Amino acid sequence: MTILHTARMRLEPIAERHFEGLYAMDQIPEVMRYISGTPATREQTTAAVSRIGRCWAAWGTSWWAFIEPTTGRLAGAGCIQYARRETELPADLDSLRVNPLEIGWRLHPDFWRKGLATEAAQRMAAFAFDELAAPELIAVRHPENLASANVMDRLGMRYRGIETWYGELGATHVIGRDEWLGAKSRKCLESAR
Ligand SMILES: CC(C)(COP(=O)(O)OP(=O)(O)OC[C@H]1O[C@@H](n2cnc3c(N)ncnc32)[C@H](O)[C@@H]1OP(=O)(O)O)[C@@H](O)C(=O)NCCC(=O)NCCS
């Protein structure tokens, strides 16, 4: 399980110790508005932490908790995981490896509008392309979730259309490996100027 670092956060693979922070965040209606539409229960968060543990063990990637190093507070969470068409996670997790990897994020509202979701997303995307050799990454959002669309744009993703993922229709964005590497080398050239 891989810990990632950004300029302002530590990304820790989600484990039992993150439960209270996750549960506190996932109870906030504005966080869940475009995800499930309703605040999470303790049982749902418990089940999520357990599913995440299984995914890390099977794939070597799943959800991270975004930790503010100075306070130890959970600022948010994000993932690189195999996307699925169905609502439920199948028993055979390896069967999902035929699907693209998905990147996702959510922040506690105390941490919105500071650029932290984009900062974490850039680090997670680098993990997917550099460590997992992903050919592409997708991101899926509720069509009205414009704040999330902005993060996808900042990451260099392009809108592909409305597709079925997780048993629902969602606005789907994509970035290919070549586009990611191209954007990275342009940034290197700019910083060398
Ligand atoms: C989606 C979500 C993570 C976006 O959070 P965010 O804070 O708006 O996104 P970013 O981290 O990219 O921050 C960008 C904002 O911070 C501002 N900002 C401030 N300091 C910044 C910095 N140092 N660097 C970059 N941006 C900065 C930007 O101007 C921008 O504000 P704007 O949207 O008013 O222009 C957040 O709205 C959220 O958690 N929503 C609920 C959960 C959810 O819907 N998740 C997505 C499911 S698909």
The ligand as a Tripos MOL2 file, in Angstrom:
@<TRIPOS>MOLECULE
LIG
   48    50     1     0     0
SMALL
NO_CHARGES

@<TRIPOS>ATOM
      1 C1        -15.3220   18.4790   -6.0820 C.3       1 LIG1
      2 C2        -14.5100   19.1480   -4.9780 C.3       1 LIG1
      3 C3        -13.4800   18.1680   -4.4310 C.3       1 LIG1
      4 C4        -13.7860   20.3640   -5.6050 C.3       1 LIG1
      5 O1        -13.0920   21.0580   -4.5790 O.3       1 LIG1
      6 P1        -12.3940   22.4650   -4.8880 P.3       1 LIG1
      7 O2        -11.8000   22.9040   -3.6360 O.co2     1 LIG1
      8 O3        -13.3660   23.3380   -5.6120 O.co2     1 LIG1
      9 O4        -11.3350   22.0610   -5.9790 O.3       1 LIG1
     10 P2         -9.7940   22.4280   -6.0630 P.3       1 LIG1
     11 O5         -9.0470   21.7700   -4.9980 O.co2     1 LIG1
     12 O6         -9.3660   22.1250   -7.4550 O.co2     1 LIG1
     13 O7         -9.7570   23.9780   -5.7880 O.3       1 LIG1
     14 C5        -10.0210   24.8750   -6.8310 C.3       1 LIG1
     15 C6        -10.4980   26.1560   -6.2260 C.3       1 LIG1
     16 O8         -9.5730   26.5980   -5.2440 O.3       1 LIG1
     17 C7         -9.0800   27.9000   -5.6140 C.3       1 LIG1
     18 N1         -7.6970   27.9650   -5.1170 N.ar      1 LIG1
     19 C8         -7.3090   28.6590   -4.0180 C.ar      1 LIG1
     20 N2         -6.0090   28.4610   -3.7830 N.ar      1 LIG1
     21 C9         -5.5550   27.6540   -4.7670 C.ar      1 LIG1
     22 C10        -4.2860   27.1000   -5.0620 C.ar      1 LIG1
     23 N3         -3.2060   27.3180   -4.2970 N.pl3     1 LIG1
     24 N4         -4.1730   26.2890   -6.1510 N.ar      1 LIG1
     25 C11        -5.2430   26.0280   -6.9290 C.ar      1 LIG1
     26 N5         -6.4920   26.5290   -6.6950 N.ar      1 LIG1
     27 C12        -6.6280   27.3460   -5.6090 C.ar      1 LIG1
     28 C13        -9.2910   27.9760   -7.1060 C.3       1 LIG1
     29 O9         -9.3860   29.2960   -7.5600 O.3       1 LIG1
     30 C14       -10.6260   27.2520   -7.2360 C.3       1 LIG1
     31 O10       -11.6860   28.0810   -6.8110 O.3       1 LIG1
     32 P3        -12.9040   28.4330   -7.7810 P.3       1 LIG1
     33 O11       -13.5790   27.1120   -8.0970 O.co2     1 LIG1
     34 O12       -13.7370   29.3460   -6.9750 O.co2     1 LIG1
     35 O13       -12.2860   29.0250   -9.0030 O.co2     1 LIG1
     36 C15       -15.4200   19.6410   -3.8200 C.3       1 LIG1
     37 O14       -16.3800   20.5190   -4.3590 O.3       1 LIG1
     38 C16       -16.1250   18.4940   -3.1180 C.2       1 LIG1
     39 O15       -15.5610   17.8120   -2.2840 O.2       1 LIG1
     40 N6        -17.4280   18.2800   -3.4530 N.am      1 LIG1
     41 C17       -18.2230   17.2590   -2.7830 C.3       1 LIG1
     42 C18       -17.8080   15.8550   -3.1500 C.3       1 LIG1
     43 C19       -17.8860   15.6080   -4.6470 C.2       1 LIG1
     44 O16       -18.8540   16.0190   -5.2880 O.2       1 LIG1
     45 N7        -16.8760   14.9100   -5.1830 N.am      1 LIG1
     46 C20       -16.7860   14.6500   -6.5790 C.3       1 LIG1
     47 C21       -17.6060   13.5010   -7.0020 C.3       1 LIG1
     48 S1        -17.4930   13.2670   -8.7670 S.3       1 LIG1
@<TRIPOS>BOND
     1     1     2 1
     2     2     3 1
     3     2     4 1
     4     2    36 1
     5     4     5 1
     6     5     6 1
     7     6     7 2
     8     6     8 1
     9     6     9 1
    10     9    10 1
    11    10    11 2
    12    10    12 1
    13    10    13 1
    14    13    14 1
    15    14    15 1
    16    15    16 1
    17    15    30 1
    18    16    17 1
    19    17    18 1
    20    17    28 1
    21    18    19 ar
    22    18    27 ar
    23    19    20 ar
    24    20    21 ar
    25    21    22 ar
    26    21    27 ar
    27    22    23 1
    28    22    24 ar
    29    24    25 ar
    30    25    26 ar
    31    26    27 ar
    32    28    29 1
    33    28    30 1
    34    30    31 1
    35    31    32 1
    36    32    33 2
    37    32    34 1
    38    32    35 1
    39    36    37 1
    40    36    38 1
    41    38    39 2
    42    38    40 1
    43    40    41 1
    44    41    42 1
    45    42    43 1
    46    43    44 2
    47    43    45 1
    48    45    46 1
    49    46    47 1
    50    47    48 1
@<TRIPOS>SUBSTRUCTURE
     1 LIG1         1 GROUP 0 **** ****
